[in-house]
Amino acid sequence: MPCDWTKAKVSSDAENVYDQLFLSSFSNRQVTTVFAYGSLLWNPGFKAVRSQRAVVQGFKRRFWNLSFDHRGTLDNPGFVVCAVETCDPSDHIEGLMLDIPPNIFHEVIEQLDVREKCGYIRKLARAIEPDTGVSLGLVFIYCACDSDSILDVFMRPKNGLDNTQEELEGIARTISTAEGASGKNIDYLMRLRVALGELGSVDIHVDSLVDIFTSF
């Protein structure tokens, strides 16, 4: 099995905040928000108290995580997006801040940890308002866990953070045929593009894969 995790990894700062939230009253909680940038945009699995457009800096959205369950199988894995941390403030991902209902906060986080179990780590990131850059506070974000232990599920290109045309074509071909428990991989790609369009957001990586697929 390429990834036998039962749930997502958790960074130390995110775990500390989570523990503090567990012990605090609802009125004192400061971080009860998850950042949606992939399938959480259209299928969060819970009804958010509030959703708001936001940007997290220092990340890029990439179709680099192999999916052996949701959008593929062990024999024919698909690709799903991950937030790749670059630590470069000029890099950013636009998505939605989803406020989790306080009375089911821990239940939702536990469910998301299982949902994002293969190759992801839950971290803290600061979200900002897309147009003004004003800080909107800290959010939980499930991003790529870039470690030697998961190289079989995290497909970083040889030249860093940008895929070659050949690599993009390979990803698009994989997406065009893969299907898992959550449906066809190509439906995931197309639904993501629609969701980003509804936000008024442009992602060159996502658009490039769609353009390649439609050219097959």
Backbone bond lengths (Angstrom), bond angles and torsions (degrees), N, CA, C in turn:
res aa  C-N    CA-C-N  psi(-1)  N-CA   C-N-CA  omega(-1)  CA-C   N-CA-C  phi
1 M - - - 1.473 - - 1.528 108.98 -
2 P 1.330 119.10 122.90 1.462 121.82 -177.99 1.517 113.51 -61.10
3 C 1.331 117.72 -32.03 1.465 120.26 -179.48 1.518 108.17 -144.10
4 D 1.323 116.62 113.59 1.457 120.38 -177.50 1.523 111.94 -107.45
5 W 1.340 117.39 21.65 1.454 120.73 177.92 1.530 109.63 -65.99
6 T 1.321 116.76 143.93 1.458 120.89 175.12 1.522 111.58 -92.11
7 K 1.345 115.99 -17.26 1.465 120.27 176.58 1.523 108.49 -160.15
8 A 1.327 115.70 170.31 1.459 120.95 179.74 1.526 110.53 -65.47
9 K 1.335 116.25 152.01 1.446 120.80 171.73 1.535 108.41 -72.39
10 V 1.315 116.56 163.94 1.460 120.95 -179.03 1.522 108.79 -135.62
11 S 1.337 116.96 129.59 1.460 120.50 177.13 1.521 109.43 -69.65
12 S 1.319 116.71 158.21 1.467 120.59 -176.15 1.525 112.41 -63.28
13 D 1.345 117.67 -39.62 1.460 119.33 -179.16 1.524 111.17 -68.52
14 A 1.338 116.56 -37.93 1.462 119.84 178.06 1.524 110.72 -67.42
15 E 1.331 116.83 -38.73 1.461 120.45 179.31 1.521 110.89 -66.38
16 N 1.331 117.10 -40.07 1.458 120.57 178.74 1.526 111.25 -62.93
17 V 1.331 116.17 -43.23 1.463 119.94 178.84 1.519 110.36 -64.97
18 Y 1.328 115.98 -41.29 1.474 120.44 179.86 1.527 109.88 -61.32
19 D 1.335 117.33 -44.06 1.463 121.04 178.53 1.521 111.05 -61.66
20 Q 1.327 116.41 -40.80 1.461 120.01 179.16 1.527 110.60 -64.57
21 L 1.324 115.97 -39.26 1.459 119.70 178.81 1.517 111.25 -65.21
22 F 1.321 115.67 -36.26 1.454 120.26 -179.17 1.526 110.83 -62.98
23 L 1.340 115.36 -34.17 1.452 120.34 -176.92 1.526 113.00 -89.27
24 S 1.323 117.12 -17.14 1.462 120.01 -174.37 1.523 111.24 -90.56
25 S 1.326 114.88 162.87 1.458 119.84 173.91 1.520 109.36 -76.80
26 F 1.322 116.36 159.11 1.471 120.55 -178.49 1.523 111.20 -55.83
27 S 1.330 117.57 -38.21 1.462 121.15 -174.94 1.526 112.46 -68.99
28 N 1.333 117.39 -20.80 1.463 120.53 -177.81 1.518 113.30 -96.70
29 R 1.288 118.40 -0.52 1.447 120.63 -174.70 1.531 111.46 -75.89
30 Q 1.312 115.18 134.40 1.455 120.88 -177.23 1.526 112.64 -105.02
31 V 1.317 118.50 -28.74 1.461 121.92 -178.50 1.526 109.25 -123.22
32 T 1.306 116.13 98.59 1.469 121.07 176.40 1.530 108.59 -129.74
33 T 1.318 114.91 33.44 1.459 120.64 -172.79 1.525 110.38 -128.28
34 V 1.335 115.28 139.34 1.460 120.69 175.25 1.526 107.98 -115.15
35 F 1.318 115.83 143.87 1.464 120.50 -179.36 1.519 109.05 -93.61
36 A 1.324 116.30 124.08 1.464 123.06 -179.38 1.515 109.78 -101.15
37 Y 1.338 116.26 126.69 1.465 119.88 178.98 1.528 111.99 -138.08
38 G 1.334 116.86 -7.25 1.468 122.10 178.52 1.518 109.24 -126.57
39 S 1.319 117.43 -125.86 1.463 120.54 -176.59 1.528 112.84 -66.41
40 L 1.324 117.80 -19.19 1.465 119.09 175.79 1.522 111.68 -63.31
41 L 1.333 117.04 -19.37 1.465 120.03 178.58 1.523 111.61 -62.63
42 W 1.320 117.33 -38.26 1.466 119.85 -178.06 1.526 113.09 -115.44
43 N 1.317 117.24 -11.49 1.458 119.93 -179.03 1.526 109.69 -144.05
44 P 1.338 117.29 70.75 1.461 119.13 -177.10 1.527 114.04 -72.09
45 G 1.335 116.32 -22.83 1.462 119.32 -179.10 1.512 113.54 87.34
46 F 1.328 117.11 2.50 1.458 122.42 175.97 1.520 108.09 -154.16
47 K 1.320 116.68 161.31 1.462 121.16 178.14 1.518 108.68 -92.31
48 A 1.327 115.61 111.48 1.459 120.33 -177.86 1.525 111.34 -69.28
49 V 1.318 116.04 142.54 1.459 121.12 173.97 1.525 109.73 -64.33
50 R 1.338 114.57 -36.99 1.464 120.84 -179.88 1.515 108.20 -157.21
51 S 1.322 116.31 145.30 1.460 120.86 172.97 1.521 108.56 -125.64
52 Q 1.323 115.68 144.35 1.459 120.95 -175.41 1.517 110.06 -148.04
53 R 1.333 116.49 134.40 1.451 120.79 174.82 1.519 109.67 -59.51
54 A 1.308 115.16 139.29 1.458 119.26 -178.65 1.514 109.80 -157.31
55 V 1.314 115.31 165.80 1.460 122.77 177.91 1.527 108.23 -128.66
56 V 1.320 115.94 139.17 1.469 120.11 168.35 1.521 107.12 -113.26
57 Q 1.310 116.12 132.94 1.458 121.79 -178.39 1.528 110.51 -94.59
58 G 1.340 114.63 156.09 1.453 119.59 178.04 1.517 114.13 84.93
59 F 1.337 116.56 17.15 1.464 122.11 178.99 1.529 110.13 -137.44
60 K 1.336 115.35 154.33 1.460 121.93 169.27 1.520 109.06 -126.46
61 R 1.340 115.72 143.04 1.465 120.88 177.22 1.529 108.15 -88.50
62 R 1.337 116.26 124.38 1.456 120.71 -176.34 1.535 111.97 -139.74
63 F 1.323 116.79 142.08 1.468 122.26 173.95 1.527 108.73 -84.06
64 W 1.324 115.27 73.99 1.461 119.89 -174.98 1.524 113.85 -119.34
65 N 1.315 117.81 -13.36 1.459 119.10 -179.16 1.526 110.61 -89.33
66 L 1.312 115.86 121.17 1.456 120.22 175.37 1.524 109.34 -70.95
67 S 1.329 115.88 135.81 1.461 121.32 -179.90 1.523 109.46 -110.08
68 F 1.326 115.58 116.20 1.459 121.36 179.57 1.530 111.96 -101.10
69 D 1.334 116.08 1.49 1.462 119.16 -177.48 1.527 112.27 -131.98
70 H 1.327 116.83 -65.45 1.464 120.01 -174.22 1.531 113.39 -64.96
71 R 1.328 117.48 -46.05 1.467 120.60 -174.27 1.525 112.56 -126.46
72 G 1.306 116.45 24.50 1.456 120.75 178.12 1.520 109.90 -172.96
73 T 1.306 116.17 -173.54 1.461 122.42 178.65 1.527 108.64 -132.21
74 L 1.313 115.42 175.54 1.461 119.53 176.86 1.522 111.01 -61.19
75 D 1.331 116.05 -38.33 1.461 120.41 -178.53 1.522 112.75 -79.32
76 N 1.325 116.27 -29.17 1.464 120.41 -177.55 1.532 109.76 -141.11
77 P 1.327 116.89 74.05 1.476 119.73 -177.64 1.518 112.16 -68.66
78 G 1.335 114.70 149.63 1.455 120.27 175.60 1.520 110.46 -102.05
79 F 1.318 116.01 -168.27 1.463 121.65 176.87 1.524 109.30 -124.62
80 V 1.337 115.98 138.48 1.461 121.67 172.78 1.525 108.42 -129.18
81 V 1.323 115.96 162.46 1.463 118.75 -175.35 1.515 112.04 -78.55
82 C 1.304 114.07 152.39 1.455 122.36 172.50 1.520 107.56 -137.99
83 A 1.326 115.94 155.40 1.456 121.58 173.80 1.519 107.17 -91.57
84 V 1.325 116.35 114.82 1.467 121.91 -178.14 1.520 108.54 -96.43
85 E 1.312 116.18 120.08 1.458 120.51 -177.38 1.529 110.48 -77.02
86 T 1.331 116.29 125.99 1.465 121.99 179.89 1.524 112.21 -113.49
87 C 1.338 117.12 -19.41 1.473 122.93 -176.61 1.527 112.01 64.58
88 D 1.323 117.03 14.02 1.462 122.22 177.09 1.529 107.66 -103.59
89 P 1.337 118.58 113.70 1.473 120.40 -176.72 1.517 114.36 -62.05
90 S 1.341 116.87 -16.82 1.467 118.43 177.67 1.529 111.12 -75.96
91 D 1.335 117.18 -18.48 1.461 121.20 174.45 1.526 108.43 -85.26
92 H 1.309 116.81 141.92 1.457 118.56 -179.35 1.524 111.04 -157.46
93 I 1.321 114.66 158.12 1.459 122.59 175.22 1.515 107.83 -125.22
94 E 1.328 116.20 131.62 1.459 120.23 174.93 1.518 109.03 -99.47
95 G 1.309 115.62 139.04 1.465 120.49 179.66 1.510 109.99 -163.31
96 L 1.331 115.59 -146.72 1.455 121.36 -178.66 1.517 110.82 -125.77
97 M 1.326 115.92 136.52 1.455 121.48 166.66 1.522 107.08 -84.84
98 L 1.326 116.58 123.32 1.457 121.54 179.89 1.524 109.07 -112.36
99 D 1.325 116.22 114.73 1.462 120.76 179.03 1.527 109.15 -80.92
100 I 1.316 115.53 121.87 1.461 121.52 -178.10 1.533 109.34 -83.33
101 P 1.340 118.34 134.48 1.471 119.89 176.43 1.530 110.26 -55.55
102 P 1.320 118.14 128.50 1.471 120.69 -175.69 1.520 114.45 -55.74
103 N 1.338 117.24 -35.21 1.462 119.45 -175.36 1.527 113.23 -73.08
104 I 1.340 117.26 -13.89 1.474 119.40 177.68 1.528 110.86 -125.16
105 F 1.330 116.52 19.01 1.460 120.96 -175.06 1.526 112.04 -55.49
106 H 1.314 117.57 -53.44 1.460 120.36 -175.56 1.525 111.66 -67.39
107 E 1.308 115.99 -37.13 1.466 119.80 176.97 1.525 111.01 -61.57
108 V 1.334 117.13 -43.57 1.462 121.37 -179.96 1.526 110.88 -65.13
109 I 1.324 117.99 -44.88 1.467 120.70 -179.85 1.525 110.43 -62.25
110 E 1.315 117.41 -41.86 1.465 120.38 178.46 1.523 110.42 -62.08
111 Q 1.338 117.24 -41.26 1.467 121.31 179.03 1.528 110.76 -65.54
112 L 1.329 116.69 -41.74 1.463 120.15 179.83 1.522 111.11 -67.80
113 D 1.321 117.13 -36.19 1.467 120.02 177.45 1.526 110.84 -59.70
114 V 1.331 116.32 -38.25 1.468 120.23 178.18 1.527 110.23 -73.58
115 R 1.304 116.13 -42.15 1.476 120.58 -179.40 1.525 111.42 -60.82
116 E 1.328 116.97 -38.72 1.457 121.64 -177.18 1.540 111.07 -101.36
117 K 1.313 116.15 38.17 1.470 120.79 -168.75 1.524 114.53 -74.41
118 C 1.298 118.34 -29.72 1.463 119.35 -168.18 1.530 112.13 -99.29
119 G 1.341 115.63 94.54 1.454 120.02 175.51 1.507 116.16 95.85
120 Y 1.349 117.10 6.12 1.461 119.77 -177.62 1.519 111.52 -114.70
121 I 1.326 115.01 155.34 1.457 122.04 174.30 1.529 108.16 -131.66
122 R 1.314 116.47 134.74 1.471 120.92 177.88 1.520 108.90 -85.06
123 K 1.321 115.92 122.00 1.455 122.33 -179.37 1.525 110.04 -126.60
124 L 1.329 113.71 175.28 1.460 121.10 172.02 1.519 109.52 -102.49
125 A 1.319 116.08 139.96 1.463 120.99 174.97 1.523 107.98 -142.43
126 R 1.312 115.19 155.67 1.466 119.28 177.64 1.524 108.90 -95.97
127 A 1.313 115.79 127.59 1.460 121.51 178.40 1.517 110.03 -96.11
128 I 1.321 115.17 146.51 1.462 120.28 177.46 1.523 110.02 -128.38
129 E 1.316 115.10 159.57 1.460 121.40 177.12 1.525 108.01 -72.86
130 P 1.355 118.38 129.99 1.468 120.59 -172.69 1.519 115.36 -58.70
131 D 1.326 117.71 -37.42 1.463 120.57 -173.40 1.524 113.79 -89.16
132 T 1.322 116.77 -33.56 1.466 119.92 -174.39 1.530 113.51 -106.31
133 G 1.336 116.87 -20.85 1.451 120.07 -177.06 1.515 113.76 79.13
134 V 1.324 117.09 6.84 1.464 121.34 179.12 1.526 109.69 -69.04
135 S 1.316 116.77 136.46 1.467 121.16 -179.58 1.524 110.45 -65.19
136 L 1.333 114.92 135.32 1.457 121.25 177.25 1.530 111.57 -108.37
137 G 1.323 116.38 1.12 1.457 120.14 178.03 1.522 113.23 105.51
138 L 1.306 115.29 -178.24 1.458 122.00 -178.67 1.527 111.39 -85.45
139 V 1.327 114.51 146.98 1.462 120.95 177.96 1.524 108.41 -135.65
140 F 1.317 115.94 156.21 1.455 120.62 168.32 1.528 107.80 -83.62
141 I 1.325 116.56 136.94 1.465 121.28 177.11 1.515 108.78 -135.29
142 Y 1.325 115.80 134.98 1.464 121.19 175.86 1.524 107.73 -92.91
143 C 1.314 116.35 109.93 1.461 120.58 -176.31 1.520 110.56 -121.43
144 A 1.319 115.35 170.99 1.455 120.77 -177.12 1.520 110.89 -64.64
145 C 1.316 115.08 131.22 1.462 120.54 175.47 1.517 107.23 -90.84
146 D 1.306 116.02 94.96 1.461 122.20 -173.36 1.524 109.77 -86.97
147 S 1.315 115.77 87.86 1.460 120.36 179.40 1.519 109.86 -139.81
148 D 1.314 116.43 161.32 1.459 120.94 -178.53 1.519 112.42 -60.04
149 S 1.329 117.09 -25.94 1.458 120.81 -175.51 1.519 113.60 -73.07
150 I 1.341 118.11 -14.34 1.461 118.93 -177.76 1.529 111.98 -126.34
151 L 1.315 117.07 25.39 1.459 119.26 -179.21 1.522 112.28 -62.10
152 D 1.342 117.25 -18.17 1.454 119.44 179.47 1.520 112.51 -80.79
153 V 1.342 118.42 -5.95 1.462 120.57 176.56 1.524 112.30 -121.54
154 F 1.311 117.40 -13.60 1.463 121.88 -177.28 1.522 108.37 -112.84
155 M 1.335 115.86 108.38 1.453 121.22 -169.88 1.529 111.86 -100.83
156 R 1.321 116.02 75.64 1.465 119.88 178.09 1.538 109.64 -74.99
157 P 1.341 117.94 134.16 1.472 119.97 179.38 1.524 111.78 -68.14
158 K 1.300 114.94 161.32 1.459 120.08 -176.16 1.521 113.28 -66.35
159 N 1.337 116.66 -29.00 1.468 118.81 -174.39 1.529 113.53 -98.77
160 G 1.333 117.28 19.93 1.457 118.98 174.76 1.507 114.06 108.38
161 L 1.339 116.86 -116.70 1.458 121.01 -172.35 1.520 113.91 -106.23
162 D 1.311 117.65 4.56 1.461 120.31 -178.34 1.525 109.82 -127.54
163 N 1.334 114.70 124.46 1.454 119.66 179.35 1.520 111.05 -74.56
164 T 1.326 116.34 146.25 1.454 120.35 170.36 1.518 108.16 -73.63
165 Q 1.327 116.60 165.45 1.457 120.29 177.85 1.527 110.49 -59.66
166 E 1.308 116.48 -39.68 1.461 120.57 179.20 1.528 111.48 -63.02
167 E 1.326 116.18 -41.23 1.468 119.78 177.97 1.519 111.20 -65.62
168 L 1.331 117.23 -42.03 1.462 120.69 178.18 1.525 111.26 -61.41
169 E 1.319 116.27 -40.92 1.466 119.85 178.34 1.527 110.92 -63.88
170 G 1.331 116.29 -37.55 1.454 120.03 177.49 1.522 112.19 -65.03
171 I 1.346 116.17 -42.46 1.457 120.58 177.49 1.525 110.51 -63.00
172 A 1.339 116.60 -43.94 1.464 120.92 -179.17 1.519 111.47 -63.60
173 R 1.322 117.92 -39.46 1.470 120.74 178.63 1.523 111.03 -65.92
174 T 1.324 115.85 -39.56 1.467 119.42 176.80 1.522 110.32 -62.70
175 I 1.318 116.50 -46.63 1.461 121.39 179.95 1.525 111.26 -60.64
176 S 1.321 116.86 -34.79 1.470 120.70 -176.11 1.522 113.41 -67.17
177 T 1.338 117.82 -21.12 1.471 120.39 -176.18 1.527 113.79 -114.46
178 A 1.324 118.16 -19.16 1.465 120.82 -173.82 1.523 111.86 -76.20
179 E 1.321 114.80 148.63 1.461 121.84 177.29 1.523 108.65 -153.95
180 G 1.330 116.39 137.33 1.456 120.72 -179.46 1.510 112.45 -133.81
181 A 1.318 115.97 -162.12 1.459 120.93 -175.64 1.526 112.71 -63.69
182 S 1.324 116.89 -27.46 1.469 120.45 -179.65 1.519 113.12 -93.21
183 G 1.340 117.14 -0.54 1.452 119.97 176.93 1.513 113.61 122.39
184 K 1.325 115.12 -171.66 1.459 121.40 -177.60 1.523 110.90 -71.26
185 N 1.306 115.20 140.84 1.461 121.31 -179.65 1.529 111.39 -63.12
186 I 1.334 117.02 -37.79 1.458 120.07 -178.91 1.527 111.07 -65.82
187 D 1.344 116.81 -32.13 1.461 119.99 176.82 1.526 110.34 -64.62
188 Y 1.318 116.04 -36.51 1.472 121.41 177.31 1.523 110.21 -62.66
189 L 1.335 116.48 -47.66 1.463 120.52 179.50 1.522 111.25 -60.23
190 M 1.330 116.83 -47.87 1.458 120.52 -177.18 1.520 111.43 -67.41
191 R 1.339 116.38 -38.51 1.466 119.25 179.72 1.520 110.34 -66.96
192 L 1.314 117.09 -34.94 1.466 120.33 177.29 1.514 110.65 -64.70
193 R 1.314 116.33 -43.07 1.469 118.29 179.63 1.524 110.98 -62.52
194 V 1.335 117.03 -40.24 1.466 120.66 177.64 1.523 110.33 -62.42
195 A 1.330 116.61 -45.16 1.458 120.91 -179.00 1.528 111.42 -61.43
196 L 1.326 116.35 -41.12 1.467 119.64 177.96 1.521 110.73 -66.87
197 G 1.330 116.48 -37.86 1.456 120.23 177.04 1.516 111.76 -62.26
198 E 1.328 116.37 -37.85 1.462 120.47 178.38 1.523 111.55 -65.91
199 L 1.332 116.07 -26.12 1.468 120.43 176.34 1.521 111.93 -84.56
200 G 1.347 116.48 -8.38 1.457 120.07 -174.28 1.506 111.67 74.06
201 S 1.344 116.53 25.32 1.454 121.92 -175.78 1.524 110.81 -107.34
202 V 1.316 116.17 142.01 1.463 122.50 178.03 1.524 107.94 -114.97
203 D 1.330 116.23 129.03 1.458 121.91 176.40 1.526 107.41 -124.77
204 I 1.310 116.75 109.95 1.469 121.43 -174.35 1.521 111.70 -61.03
205 H 1.324 117.09 -38.43 1.467 120.80 -179.86 1.525 110.50 -61.82
206 V 1.325 116.69 -47.83 1.467 121.38 179.47 1.521 110.44 -64.57
207 D 1.327 116.98 -46.14 1.465 120.81 -179.27 1.526 111.60 -61.98
208 S 1.321 117.38 -37.47 1.464 120.85 179.59 1.527 110.95 -62.94
209 L 1.332 116.90 -41.32 1.461 120.27 179.65 1.528 111.10 -67.18
210 V 1.320 117.06 -39.43 1.463 120.20 177.01 1.519 110.88 -63.75
211 D 1.314 116.83 -44.40 1.460 121.12 179.89 1.529 111.63 -62.58
212 I 1.328 116.85 -40.37 1.465 120.51 178.29 1.512 110.33 -65.12
213 F 1.329 116.85 -43.87 1.476 120.63 -179.22 1.529 110.67 -60.66
214 T 1.330 116.75 -45.51 1.470 120.11 -177.20 1.524 111.91 -68.85
215 S 1.341 116.95 -14.60 1.466 120.08 179.46 1.548 112.47 -89.85
216 F 1.333 116.73 -10.11 1.469 119.97 -179.16 1.533 109.82 -64.69
